[in-house]
Amino acid sequence: MGKISHHKIASRKEAIAHFSSGMSLLAGGFGPAGFPTMLYEWLYETDCRDLTVITSGVAPASAPFNIGFSRLLEERRIKCLRLTHAANNPLVGQLANEGAMEVEAMPQGTYVERVRAGAYGLGGVLTPTGVGTVVAQGKQVLRINDRDYLLELPIRADVAILRAEKADPFGNLMFSYNSRNYNTVIPGAADYTIVEVPEEGIVQIGEMKDCEIMVPGVFVDMIVPVPKGEAYYDR
């Protein structure tokens, strides 16, 4: 499948073939909104390890919130974690303190702009956020118009996973309400982008209204249907 293909609907087997140990994974969603639950479930079923996971945050470890990469943390399968918050999952701090996992925390605005820079081929973004704090350690500081800015480098990944509520076989995507969150910039910031979509949300090419297309299909490589009635469908 290529980015200009009009036939991007794929199976579980085809999606899992793009997961591998040592890969960097950029995941969409904020909390449960726009969260690629099914794709995470499929990732759990593989033996992939030494992962670099890049996402907004992590859910608590205790049920019923053990979603996203919480299980990957528990199984010690993440080598490097880059995120915006982890206060509700103490395992992140524990693994970092043990030296078992590298952790980079960043402000959410900085995170999404770094992803955007990675998507659009920019050399980085300038932000005053973090100047004069530990966030600035090891980063270049530029003074512009009598104000200091940090140079934050682009973020890209090998694979991106996210969820949309409607898509066509070309990969045009629509998100509902706040499930749009970071999902509109993430698809362009990975070498390969996989999107899960409820099976009833997959329509034919030409059926989506112009205003519904929030991400053009040229940024998407693969669409996988979420079967209605499966346990993870309404999580």
N, C-alpha and C positions, 0 to 999 in steps of 0.2 A: 504494500500500500504506500502511495506517495501522498504528499500534501495536496496535490491537484486532482487526486482520484475522486470520482463520484460514487465510489463503492467502499466506504470506510466502515461499514457495519461488520463487526468481528466477533469471534467466539472467545470463551474463557481461555482456551488453549492458546489462541493467537496472542491474547493480551499477556498472559503469563510468560510467554517466550521472550518478552522484553524486560523481564525482571532478572537481575543477576547480582551476585555477590560483588561488593565493592562499588556498586552504582551510586550516583547521587540522585535523590528523589525529591522533587518539588511538589508539594501537595497543597491543593486548594481547600477552601472552606474556613469558616470561623465558627468554632463550636460545631453544632450540628448543621449549620446553614451552608449548603453547598458542599457537604462533606462526602468524599468518595468512599463510603463505607464498604461497598462490595469489593472495590479494588484492593482496599486494605485487607479484607478477608482473604482474597486470593493470594496476596503477598504473604500472609501468615502461613499459607499452605505450602509455600516453597521453602527451600533451605537457604535462602539468601541471607548473608551476614555481612558485617563490615560496611554497613550502609551509612551514607551521609543523608540525613533527612532535613529538609528545609521547609518550614511551614510556620503558620502564625502562632500556634501554641499546642499544648497537650492537655488532654482531659484527665480528670482524676483517675487514679488506678483502681479504685473500688467500683464494683458493680452498682448501678447499671451504666456507669459512665466509662467503662473500660473500652473506649473506642479509639479510632485513629491508631497512632503508633504506640499506645500504652503497652500493648503486649510485646512489641518489639523491644521496648525498654526492659521489661521484665525478663525477657529471654536473652538480654545482653547482645542484641543483634545490630545495635547502632554504634558506629564508630565516632561519628561527628554529628552533632545536633545544632542546627542554626534556627533560632526561633525568637519570638517577641515576648513570650511570657511562659512561665512554668510554675507559678506560685502554688497552683493547686495539685501539683504532683511532686512530692518530695524526693521521689526516686531520681529525678533529674539532677538535683543537687548532690545526692548521695553518690551517684556514679561519677559525677564530675570531681568530687572531693577524693574519691578513690583512685582517680586517674584512669578509670575504665572507659571514659567517654569524654571527648572534647565538646565543649558547649560554647556557642557564641550567642549572646542575647543582644537584641537591638530594638530600638523604638519601632513601633508599628509603621509609622510614616516613613522612616528610613528604609525599613524592610521592603515596603511595596514600591518605593522609588528605585531601590536597587534592582528589584525584579524587573521593573519597567525598563531600566537601563539595559539589563541583560536581554530583554525582548527586542529592543529597538536598536541594538548595536552601539549604544553610547559608552563612552569611556568611564562613566561614573556620574555621581551626583554630588552637589555641594550642599551641605546643611550646617546650620549653626548648632543643631541639637547635639549635645555631648561635648561641646568645646569646654576645655578646662576640667573634664571629669575623666574617670577611668576609661570611658568609652573612646576617648581620643588616643589612648596609648597605642603607639606603633602606626598611627595614621598620619597622613600628610595634612598639614594645616595651611590653608591659603587665606591671605588677607585681601579682601576686596571691598573697596569703598569704606575703608576704616572698620571693617568687621571681619572677624575670623570665621572660617568655615572649614569643616572636615570634608576631605575627599573620601566618599564612600564608594567602593568599587562595585561593579555590576554583579548580579547573581544569575547564574545559569545552572542547569542540571542536565543529567543524561535523560531522565524521564520525568514527565509531569503527569500527575493524576488529579482529576477533579470530577465534579458532578454538575450536570446541567439538567434542566427540567424539560427541555424540548431541543430536538436536533433533527437535521436531515442527513441523508447519506453522504453529502459533501462535507459535513462537519460544522455547518453553521449552528451556533449555539444560542439558546435563550435561557436566562436564569430568572427565578422568581424572587421578587422582593430582596431581602438582604442576603440571599444565597449568591447574589452577584459578587459581593465583597471583593476578594482578591482574584476571583476566578476570571476576570476580564483581562488581566495582564499576564497571568501565569502561562497560558498556552504558548506564547511566543518565546518564553525564556527556557525552553528545554529542547533537546535534540529530537525527542519523540514525545508526543502528547496523547494520552489516553483519557477518554471521557466516558463516564457511566451515565446512562440516561434511562429513565423508566420506559419500559417497552411501549407503553401507550403514548409516550411523548415523542416517539420517532415518527416523523412525517415524511412525505415525499418531497423531492426537490421542487421548489416553486410554491409550496403550500405555506411557508412561513412569511409573515408580513415583514416589510422592511424594518419596521420599528421593533420587531422581535429579535432581529439578528444583532446580538450584543458582542459576539466574537465571530469573525468571518471564518469559514471552513478552511481557508488556506493555512491557518495556524494549527489545525487539528490533524492528527494522523489516524486515529482509530476511535470508533464509537462502539461501546459494548452495552447491550440492553440489560436493564435490571428486571428480571422476571417478576411479575406481580404475584404476590402470595408467598414469596421467599421470606425467610426470617429477617433478613436485613433490609427488606424493602422500605419499611416505615421507620427505621431507626433515626 
